[in-house]
Every structure is written in structure tokens, then in C-alpha cells.
Amino acid sequence: MIFGFAPSANGQTGMTDGDWRYFGGDSGSSKYSSLDQIGVENFAELEIKWRWQSIDARFDLEQLKAEYPNLRIENDVPDVSINGLKSAPLAVDGVLYVSTPLYQAAAIDAQTGETLWSYDPRSYASGIPTMMLGFSSRGLAYWSDGERSRVVWGTGDGYLVEVDARSGEAIREFGEDGRVDLIAGIPRARRQAPINYSVTSAPIIVDDVIIVGAAISDQPHYKEMPPGHVRGFDVHTGELLWTFHTIPQPGEFGNETWENRSWEYSGHTNVWTLMSADNEEGIVYLPVGAPTNDNYGGHRLGDNLFGNSLVALDAKTGERLWHFQMVHHDLWDYDPPAAPNLVDITVNGESIKAVAQVTKHGFTFVFDRLTGEPVWPIEERPVPASDVPGERASPTQPFPTKPPPFEPQKLSVEQLIDFTPELRESAIAMLEQHRYGDIFTPPSLPTETSFGTIHVPGYIGGASWMGAAVDP
């Protein structure tokens, strides 16, 4: 996706030395590199130098399922698979670091493709993780103080694992024998099958603090689920340093936005995707997801902070510095799907350290990343009410005035296909069997004349977990 911010815009850092130390290239998720050896003029001349076969391929998957009963496939849950590599390799000093769908990690010589080491936390022994798409790992984190270096990642059965980046050996003083139990201390989280609490996206490390979110199962649609509290751990020992309650507890800011004590049992509101950080300022930015469940909120009336919010925390203490809720009382699964982009911009002659968050519903929210003030006005506009019994949709939702949406914001007959008169007539007939209209049209129950509501944009996005990029 391409959008303009201002006459002048620069990524917070960008990569200039060939390294790629974060999923997004740098801590600000710019996904930018200044390397120019390969371009449009010579791309067609590239040749394959080596191929790397995933270390997951060494498993006999049928034997694995026979050995671990929790891997039995039921109710159309996707099969255990070595496909679906989603981890963008980190590149540090000529070594690539990658995680695999089965939550293994490997170091690869970037020149030869040789596997230097691999580490297997045996996450698969606990069974199918939370992901609806089956086993999936979306990256790992790298840390170094110049002498020691570490690779850190989360697993499908809810552990945080740390190994030596040079040898691949577990750091035994980190937690218990190189891993921290992330399920411990999280209400209603369980490791017994079916697992409902996993880590699929890479943590982010600021100084000596590992900040980690969680993926929480979306199926089945229970009212009571684990909350997605975000935590900070010591990179050396695995000690829990702080917890940020994404569902505020009594006495905490935002607790009143969960009516009828719904904070006691509601879940999700988790950071399932990637995060960004301003290392100079010591701030981590959390794109917090939607509350339980995606399309009905009658059991959690209120705005439901910090669901669907961009939250800035002091990375050292976990203290909330500022937040902005991009969807109130979400009924559409419009949670922020990607790490925000840190970008330095100039607006009306003023230099601003900004953060930009793209969303599933096609908006880009841009803030001063130090204060949380919107760079351009964000308007609260009226949206349709819900007629579902027990539901109470928010009467307004935030609309950024700039940049413009990058996704259609409504559905109308005019948007339907017209390849032939017959196809158009059929499309109109199907559309008229549903409720539809502007963005934030709430879900509805089926009736004799309607199958329910078509949401535009849809919950797939819009933006997805890969996010946006910044070209300075």
C-alpha cells in the first residue's frame, strides 16, 4: 500500500549496513534498506546460489502425530504441517536467524546456506496451538550487548525460549533451563488440548527488556477467555519485570469501560501481531487487538479499553504513557493487525516524531509518538446502532481526516460486477438478501428476508499482519 504523509517523511532508522535485526528491519518497522546492489536493471540476472530446506522437514509427520495424541486432527482443524514459513529471517553479521512453523529456530550461513545450529523446544508435544491456520511462527527477536548475543521467540504451547545466538544452546539461567512459562499467571489460559494461549509473533526487545504479547484462540466463541496482558521480562534471567493489563483491573485506568464487571471474564484484547519501539526514547508501541468475541459484545458492554487501541508504554516499567482507541466496542474484528511504523515527518514546517498505525478497516492513524496527539484531526462520527438483543454498539467511531482511507468504506449496488446483464442481476439479487451499507454497519441476526450483514471492509483487511513500509 502507498500513502503520502507530508512534504517530508523519514523512517526512524532504516537499515544501512545490510543487517536486518527485526522482523520489520529496524525497531520502528520501516522495512527499509538503503542497499542498492540489486535493482530493476539487474534483477533478471539473479541466480540461485543455495536452497535451504526447513529443519521441520526432518520430521515424519505421521509418526509425530502417532507419538503425540494431542496432534490428532478433529473438527476440520488444519493438519500439522511444515509448510507456511512466515518468519522473515533476521540477518546479523552474515548469519540468518529463522523460526519454523513447528516453533524450531535455526541459524544459517548467509553465504553458503549451511545450517549452523538448530534448536527444538518440542512445542508440538503439547498439541495443536491456537492458530486457526495450524502451526505458525512469525519470527523471533535478536539481542546483543556487544559480547553476548541471544535469540528469543515464543512457542505454540505458550513458552518464551532463549538461546545463545552463536551456539544455539539454551541459556540455562533464563527462566527454567532456557524457557519461561507464559501461561503461568494468565487467567483461564491452558496448555491442555486444545491449547488456547500461544505466541506466534516475534517479541520485541528494548534495552534488556523482552516485551511479549500472545495469540489467543478465536474458536470456539466462548464468553470467557484468557486476557491478552502484555508483559516485560529480563533478557538475562527471564524474571517478570512488569505486566500491562490490556483489560484494566479494578482501580486501573479504563476499568469502567467494561460494564457489569465484564473485565472479570472477558478475554483476548491481546497483541497477537508484531510491535514497534523507539529505542532512543525507551517506548514500546502495542497494537492491541479486539476483545472476546469478534462479532458480539452484549456480554462486555462499554468501550472496552484497551481493545483496538494503539498503546505506548515505558519499556522499562510498563507504565502507560498514552493510548488511542481506534474502534470502540469492536463488533467487526477490526483490530490493528500490524506493527505501527515510526516515521519522522514535517507538517506545516514542524518536525514531528510520529507513529502511524494501519488498520484492517483501511485507515491510517498518525500520532506524535511521544505525546499521542493526533498529527491530523480525528473525528468522532455517528455510526449505525445495533438491533441485536442485548447488544449496544458505540454511537460514534473515530475517523482520521488524513491520510485518506486505502480501503473502500461502504458497499453499494454500484460496486457490483457488470460483466454481463445476467451476472449483475444475480449479484444484485444476492446482495439484497443481506444487510449492507457504510462502514461500521453492525452485525445482525438472520431473518426471513436477510442472511445477516456484509461487512465492508472485511476482517481480513485492509492492512494485514505484514503491515506498511516507509521509504525515507
C-alpha positions as CSV (number, residue, x, y, z in Angstrom):
1,M,0.0,0.0,0.0
2,I,1.2,3.5,-0.7
3,F,0.2,6.7,1.0
4,G,1.8,10.1,1.5
5,F,2.3,11.7,4.9
6,A,3.7,15.1,4.2
7,P,6.2,17.0,2.1
8,S,8.9,15.4,4.2
9,A,9.0,12.0,5.8
10,N,11.7,9.7,7.0
11,G,11.7,6.3,8.6
12,Q,13.0,6.4,12.2
13,T,16.2,4.5,11.3
14,G,16.1,2.1,8.3
15,M,18.9,-0.4,7.7
16,T,22.1,0.9,6.2
17,D,24.6,-1.9,6.9
18,G,23.0,-4.9,5.4
19,D,21.8,-6.3,8.7
20,W,18.1,-6.9,9.4
21,R,17.8,-7.2,13.1
22,Y,14.0,-7.0,13.5
23,F,11.1,-8.5,11.6
24,G,10.4,-5.1,10.2
25,G,14.1,-4.3,9.6
26,D,14.5,-1.9,12.5
27,S,12.7,-1.3,15.8
28,G,10.4,1.2,14.1
29,S,9.2,-1.3,11.5
30,S,10.3,0.8,8.5
31,K,11.1,-2.4,6.4
32,Y,13.5,-0.1,4.6
33,S,17.1,-0.9,3.5
34,S,19.4,1.5,1.6
35,L,21.2,-1.3,-0.1
36,D,21.1,-0.8,-3.9
37,Q,23.3,-3.5,-5.4
38,I,20.2,-5.2,-6.7
39,G,17.7,-3.2,-8.7
40,V,15.3,-3.3,-11.7
41,E,18.3,-3.2,-14.0
42,N,19.8,-6.5,-12.9
43,F,17.1,-8.3,-11.1
44,A,16.5,-10.7,-14.0
45,E,20.2,-11.7,-13.8
46,L,19.9,-13.2,-10.3
47,E,20.7,-16.9,-10.0
48,I,20.0,-19.3,-7.2
49,K,23.1,-19.8,-5.1
50,W,21.7,-22.2,-2.5
51,R,18.5,-23.6,-1.2
52,W,17.7,-24.2,2.5
53,Q,15.3,-27.0,3.5
54,S,13.4,-26.2,6.7
55,I,14.5,-28.2,9.7
56,D,10.9,-29.2,10.1
57,A,11.3,-31.5,7.1
58,R,13.3,-33.9,9.2
59,F,10.2,-35.0,11.0
60,D,8.0,-37.8,9.8
61,L,4.7,-36.0,10.4
62,E,2.6,-39.2,10.6
63,Q,4.9,-40.7,13.1
64,L,4.9,-37.4,15.0
65,K,1.1,-37.5,15.2
66,A,1.2,-41.1,16.4
67,E,3.7,-40.2,19.1
68,Y,1.7,-37.2,20.4
69,P,-2.0,-37.9,20.6
70,N,-2.8,-34.2,21.1
71,L,-1.9,-33.7,17.4
72,R,-4.9,-35.8,16.3
73,I,-6.9,-33.7,13.8
74,E,-10.6,-33.3,14.6
75,N,-13.3,-30.9,13.5
76,D,-11.5,-29.8,10.4
77,V,-8.6,-28.3,12.3
78,P,-5.7,-28.0,9.8
79,D,-3.2,-30.7,9.8
80,V,0.3,-30.4,11.3
81,S,2.4,-29.2,8.5
82,I,5.9,-28.0,7.7
83,N,4.5,-25.5,5.2
84,G,3.7,-21.9,5.8
85,L,7.0,-20.4,6.6
86,K,6.1,-16.9,7.8
87,S,9.2,-15.9,9.7
88,A,11.2,-13.1,8.0
89,P,14.8,-14.1,8.6
90,L,16.9,-11.8,10.7
91,A,20.3,-11.0,9.3
92,V,23.1,-10.2,11.7
93,D,26.8,-10.2,10.7
94,G,26.4,-12.7,7.9
95,V,24.1,-15.1,9.8
96,L,20.4,-15.6,9.2
97,Y,18.1,-16.5,12.1
98,V,14.7,-18.0,11.3
99,S,11.9,-19.8,13.1
100,T,9.8,-22.5,11.6
101,P,6.1,-23.5,11.7
102,L,6.8,-26.1,14.4
103,Y,8.5,-23.4,16.5
104,Q,12.0,-24.5,16.0
105,A,14.8,-22.0,15.3
106,A,17.9,-22.2,13.2
107,A,21.0,-20.2,12.3
108,I,22.0,-20.2,8.6
109,D,25.3,-19.1,7.0
110,A,24.1,-16.4,4.6
111,Q,26.9,-17.2,2.1
112,T,26.5,-20.9,1.9
113,G,23.0,-21.8,3.2
114,E,24.6,-24.2,5.7
115,T,22.6,-24.7,8.9
116,L,25.0,-23.6,11.7
117,W,22.7,-24.7,14.5
118,S,19.1,-25.6,15.2
119,Y,17.0,-25.7,18.4
120,D,13.9,-27.7,19.0
121,P,11.7,-26.7,22.0
122,R,9.4,-29.6,21.3
123,S,6.3,-27.3,21.3
124,Y,4.4,-29.7,19.1
125,A,4.4,-32.2,22.1
126,S,1.6,-30.1,23.6
127,G,-0.7,-30.4,20.6
128,I,-2.3,-28.0,18.1
129,P,-1.7,-24.4,19.0
130,T,-4.2,-21.6,18.9
131,M,-3.9,-20.6,15.3
132,M,-6.9,-21.4,13.1
133,L,-4.4,-21.9,10.3
134,G,-2.5,-24.6,12.3
135,F,1.2,-24.3,13.3
136,S,2.6,-20.9,12.5
137,S,5.6,-18.9,13.8
138,R,6.0,-15.3,12.6
139,G,9.5,-14.6,13.7
140,L,12.0,-14.2,16.5
141,A,13.9,-11.4,18.3
142,Y,17.7,-10.8,18.5
143,W,19.6,-9.2,21.4
144,S,23.3,-8.4,21.9
145,D,25.3,-6.3,24.2
146,G,28.4,-6.5,22.0
147,E,29.8,-9.5,23.8
148,R,26.9,-11.8,24.3
149,S,24.1,-12.3,21.8
150,R,20.7,-14.1,22.2
151,V,17.8,-15.3,20.0
152,V,14.4,-15.2,21.7
153,W,11.0,-16.5,20.4
154,G,7.6,-17.7,21.6
155,T,6.1,-21.1,21.1
156,G,2.7,-22.6,20.2
157,D,2.4,-24.0,23.7
158,G,3.0,-20.7,25.5
159,Y,6.7,-20.6,26.4
160,L,9.3,-17.9,25.8
161,V,12.6,-19.5,24.7
162,E,16.1,-18.0,24.7
163,V,19.2,-19.5,23.2
164,D,22.8,-18.3,22.5
165,A,22.9,-16.8,19.1
166,R,26.3,-18.2,18.3
167,S,25.9,-21.8,19.5
168,G,22.2,-22.3,19.6
169,E,22.5,-23.6,23.2
170,A,19.7,-22.8,25.7
171,I,20.5,-20.1,28.2
172,R,20.0,-22.1,31.3
173,E,19.8,-19.1,33.6
174,F,16.9,-17.8,31.6
175,G,13.7,-19.0,33.4
176,E,13.9,-22.7,33.9
177,D,16.5,-24.2,31.6
178,G,16.1,-21.6,28.9
179,R,12.4,-21.0,28.8
180,V,9.7,-19.0,30.7
181,D,6.2,-20.3,31.2
182,L,4.0,-17.6,29.7
183,I,0.7,-19.4,30.6
184,A,1.5,-19.0,34.3
185,G,-0.3,-16.0,35.8
186,I,-2.8,-15.6,32.9
187,P,-6.4,-16.3,34.0
188,R,-8.1,-19.1,32.0
189,A,-5.1,-19.9,29.9
190,R,-4.4,-23.6,29.5
191,R,-1.8,-25.8,27.9
192,Q,-4.0,-28.9,27.8
193,A,-5.5,-29.6,24.4
194,P,-7.0,-27.6,22.9
195,I,-4.4,-25.0,23.7
196,N,-5.9,-21.5,23.9
197,Y,-2.8,-19.4,24.6
198,S,0.2,-19.3,22.2
199,V,2.9,-16.9,20.9
200,T,3.1,-16.7,17.2
201,S,4.7,-13.2,16.5
202,A,8.2,-12.2,17.4
203,P,8.7,-10.4,20.8
204,I,10.5,-7.1,20.7
205,I,13.5,-6.3,22.9
206,V,14.2,-2.7,24.2
207,D,17.5,-2.5,26.1
208,D,17.3,-5.5,28.4
209,V,13.6,-6.0,28.4
210,I,11.7,-8.6,26.3
211,I,8.2,-7.4,25.6
212,V,5.9,-10.2,24.5
213,G,2.2,-10.5,23.5
214,A,0.1,-13.6,22.8
215,A,-2.2,-15.3,20.3
216,I,-5.4,-16.4,21.9
217,S,-7.8,-18.8,20.2
218,D,-10.7,-17.3,18.3
219,Q,-12.6,-20.6,18.2
220,P,-14.9,-21.7,19.6
221,H,-16.7,-18.4,20.6
222,Y,-16.7,-18.6,24.4
223,K,-17.6,-15.7,26.5
224,E,-14.8,-16.4,29.0
225,M,-11.3,-16.4,27.5
226,P,-7.8,-15.6,28.7
227,P,-6.9,-11.9,28.7
228,G,-4.0,-10.7,26.5
229,H,-2.0,-8.9,29.1
230,V,1.4,-7.8,27.8
231,R,4.5,-8.5,29.9
232,G,8.1,-7.5,30.1
233,F,10.8,-10.0,31.1
234,D,14.5,-9.6,31.9
235,V,16.6,-10.7,28.9
236,H,19.2,-12.2,31.2
237,T,17.2,-14.1,33.8
238,G,13.6,-14.3,32.4
239,E,12.3,-12.6,35.5
240,L,8.9,-10.9,35.1
241,L,9.5,-7.2,35.3
242,W,6.0,-5.8,34.7
243,T,2.6,-6.6,33.4
244,F,0.3,-4.3,31.4
245,H,-3.3,-5.2,31.8
246,T,-4.9,-4.8,28.4
247,I,-8.2,-5.4,30.2
248,P,-7.8,-3.0,33.1
249,Q,-8.4,-4.3,36.5
250,P,-10.2,-2.5,39.4
251,G,-8.6,0.8,40.2
252,E,-6.8,1.0,36.9
253,F,-7.5,3.5,34.1
254,G,-10.2,2.2,31.8
255,N,-11.7,-0.4,34.1
256,E,-15.1,1.4,33.9
257,T,-15.2,0.8,30.2
258,W,-16.1,-2.8,30.9
259,E,-19.6,-2.7,32.3
260,N,-21.2,-5.2,34.6
261,R,-17.9,-6.5,35.8
262,S,-17.2,-7.9,32.4
263,W,-13.5,-7.4,33.0
264,E,-13.6,-10.4,35.3
265,Y,-14.2,-13.0,32.5
266,S,-13.6,-11.3,29.1
267,G,-10.5,-12.2,27.2
268,H,-8.4,-11.5,24.1
269,T,-7.6,-7.8,23.8
270,N,-4.2,-9.2,23.0
271,V,-1.2,-8.1,21.0
272,W,-1.2,-11.1,18.6
273,T,0.8,-9.2,15.9
274,L,4.2,-7.5,15.9
275,M,5.2,-4.5,18.0
276,S,7.5,-1.5,17.4
277,A,9.8,0.5,19.6
278,D,11.6,3.8,19.9
279,N,14.9,2.7,21.3
280,E,16.2,6.2,22.0
281,E,13.1,7.1,24.0
282,G,12.6,3.7,25.6
283,I,9.0,3.4,24.4
284,V,7.2,0.3,23.0
285,Y,4.1,0.6,20.9
286,L,1.4,-2.0,21.3
287,P,-1.3,-2.6,18.6
288,V,-3.8,-4.2,20.9
289,G,-6.4,-6.5,19.4
290,A,-10.2,-6.9,19.7
291,P,-11.9,-8.3,22.8
292,T,-13.8,-11.6,23.1
293,N,-15.6,-12.3,20.8
294,D,-15.2,-10.7,17.4
295,N,-18.8,-10.0,16.5
296,Y,-20.9,-9.9,19.7
297,G,-20.3,-7.6,22.6
298,G,-23.5,-7.9,24.6
299,H,-21.6,-9.6,27.4
300,R,-19.0,-6.8,27.5
301,L,-20.9,-3.5,27.2
302,G,-18.8,-0.4,27.1
303,D,-15.9,0.9,25.0
304,N,-13.7,-1.9,26.2
305,L,-10.3,-0.3,26.7
306,F,-7.6,-1.1,25.6
307,G,-9.1,-3.2,22.9
308,N,-8.4,-2.0,19.3
309,S,-6.0,0.6,20.7
310,L,-2.5,1.8,20.0
311,V,-0.8,2.0,23.4
312,A,2.6,3.5,24.2
313,L,4.4,2.1,27.2
314,D,7.6,2.9,29.0
315,A,9.5,-0.3,28.0
316,K,11.4,-0.4,31.3
317,T,8.5,-0.1,33.7
318,G,5.4,-1.0,31.6
319,E,3.8,2.3,32.6
320,R,1.2,3.6,30.1
321,L,2.3,6.8,28.5
322,W,-0.6,7.4,26.2
323,H,-3.2,5.5,24.1
324,F,-5.7,5.9,21.4
325,Q,-8.7,3.6,20.8
326,M,-9.3,3.2,17.1
327,V,-12.5,1.3,17.4
328,H,-14.9,1.5,20.3
329,H,-16.6,-1.7,21.4
330,D,-15.5,-3.7,18.4
331,L,-18.1,-5.8,16.6
332,W,-16.2,-6.3,13.3
333,D,-12.8,-7.8,14.3
334,Y,-11.2,-4.5,13.2
335,D,-8.2,-4.9,15.4
336,P,-4.8,-3.3,14.4
337,P,-3.1,-6.2,12.5
338,A,0.4,-5.0,12.2
339,A,3.3,-3.2,13.9
340,P,3.0,0.6,13.7
341,N,5.6,2.5,11.6
342,L,7.8,5.0,13.4
343,V,8.4,7.9,11.0
344,D,9.8,11.4,11.3
345,I,7.7,13.9,9.4
346,T,7.4,17.6,8.7
347,V,3.9,19.1,8.8
348,N,3.4,22.8,8.1
349,G,7.1,23.4,8.8
350,E,7.1,21.5,12.1
351,S,9.2,18.4,12.7
352,I,7.2,15.6,14.3
353,K,8.4,12.2,15.6
354,A,5.3,10.3,14.5
355,V,3.9,6.8,14.7
356,A,1.5,5.6,12.0
357,Q,-0.9,2.6,12.5
358,V,-2.6,1.0,9.6
359,T,-5.8,-1.0,10.3
360,K,-7.9,-3.7,8.9
361,H,-10.7,-1.2,8.1
362,G,-8.4,0.8,5.8
363,F,-7.4,3.7,8.0
364,T,-4.0,5.1,8.9
365,F,-4.0,6.8,12.3
366,V,-1.0,9.1,12.8
367,F,0.2,10.4,16.1
368,D,3.0,12.3,17.7
369,R,4.7,9.2,19.1
370,L,5.9,11.0,22.3
371,T,2.6,12.6,23.3
372,G,-0.1,10.7,21.5
373,E,-1.5,13.8,20.0
374,P,-3.1,13.2,16.5
375,V,-1.0,14.8,13.8
376,W,-4.2,15.5,11.8
377,P,-7.7,15.7,13.3
378,I,-9.5,12.5,14.1
379,E,-13.3,13.0,14.1
380,E,-15.8,11.0,16.2
381,R,-18.7,10.4,13.7
382,P,-22.1,8.9,14.3
383,V,-22.5,5.2,13.1
384,P,-25.5,2.9,12.9
385,A,-27.0,1.3,16.1
386,S,-27.4,-2.4,16.6
387,D,-30.7,-4.2,16.8
388,V,-29.3,-7.4,18.1
389,P,-30.9,-8.2,21.5
390,G,-28.5,-7.4,24.4
391,E,-26.1,-5.6,22.1
392,R,-25.2,-1.9,22.4
393,A,-22.9,-0.6,19.6
394,S,-20.9,2.5,20.2
395,P,-22.9,5.6,18.9
396,T,-19.7,7.0,17.3
397,Q,-16.4,5.8,15.9
398,P,-13.1,7.6,15.1
399,F,-12.4,8.7,11.5
400,P,-9.0,10.1,10.6
401,T,-9.2,13.1,8.3
402,K,-5.7,12.3,6.8
403,P,-4.4,10.3,5.1
404,P,-7.4,9.1,3.1
405,P,-8.6,5.5,3.6
406,F,-6.9,2.9,1.5
407,E,-9.9,0.5,1.5
408,P,-13.5,1.0,0.4
409,Q,-15.6,2.3,3.2
410,K,-19.0,1.2,2.1
411,L,-20.8,-1.4,0.0
412,S,-23.4,-0.4,-2.6
413,V,-25.1,-1.8,-5.7
414,E,-22.9,0.5,-7.8
415,Q,-19.8,-1.6,-6.8
416,L,-21.1,-4.9,-8.1
417,I,-19.9,-6.6,-11.2
418,D,-21.4,-5.8,-14.6
419,F,-19.6,-8.2,-16.9
420,T,-23.0,-9.3,-18.3
421,P,-26.5,-8.2,-17.5
422,E,-27.2,-11.7,-16.1
423,L,-24.3,-11.7,-13.8
424,R,-25.1,-8.2,-12.5
425,E,-28.8,-9.2,-11.9
426,S,-27.6,-12.2,-10.0
427,A,-25.2,-10.2,-7.9
428,I,-27.9,-7.6,-7.0
429,A,-30.2,-10.4,-6.0
430,M,-27.6,-11.9,-3.7
431,L,-26.7,-8.6,-2.2
432,E,-30.3,-7.7,-1.4
433,Q,-30.5,-10.9,0.7
434,H,-28.2,-9.2,3.2
435,R,-27.9,-6.0,5.2
436,Y,-25.2,-3.8,3.9
437,G,-24.1,-0.1,3.7
438,D,-21.4,2.1,5.3
439,I,-18.5,1.0,7.4
440,F,-19.5,0.1,11.0
441,T,-22.8,-1.3,10.0
442,P,-23.2,-3.7,12.9
443,P,-23.8,-7.4,12.7
444,S,-27.4,-8.6,12.5
445,L,-29.3,-11.8,13.1
446,P,-30.7,-13.8,10.2
447,T,-34.4,-13.2,9.4
448,E,-36.8,-14.4,6.8
449,T,-35.6,-11.8,4.3
450,S,-31.9,-11.5,5.3
451,F,-28.9,-13.8,5.9
452,G,-27.2,-11.2,8.0
453,T,-24.8,-8.3,7.4
454,I,-22.0,-8.0,4.9
455,H,-19.1,-6.0,6.4
456,V,-17.1,-3.7,4.2
457,P,-14.2,-3.6,4.8
458,G,-13.9,-7.2,5.8
459,Y,-12.0,-8.5,8.8
460,I,-9.2,-9.8,6.6
461,G,-8.3,-6.2,5.7
462,G,-7.4,-3.6,4.7
463,A,-4.0,-4.0,6.2
464,S,-2.8,-7.4,7.3
465,W,-0.1,-8.5,9.7
466,M,2.8,-7.7,7.3
467,G,1.9,-4.1,7.7
468,A,3.1,-1.0,5.8
469,A,6.6,0.2,4.9
470,V,8.3,3.6,5.0
471,D,10.6,4.9,2.2
472,P,12.5,7.9,3.5
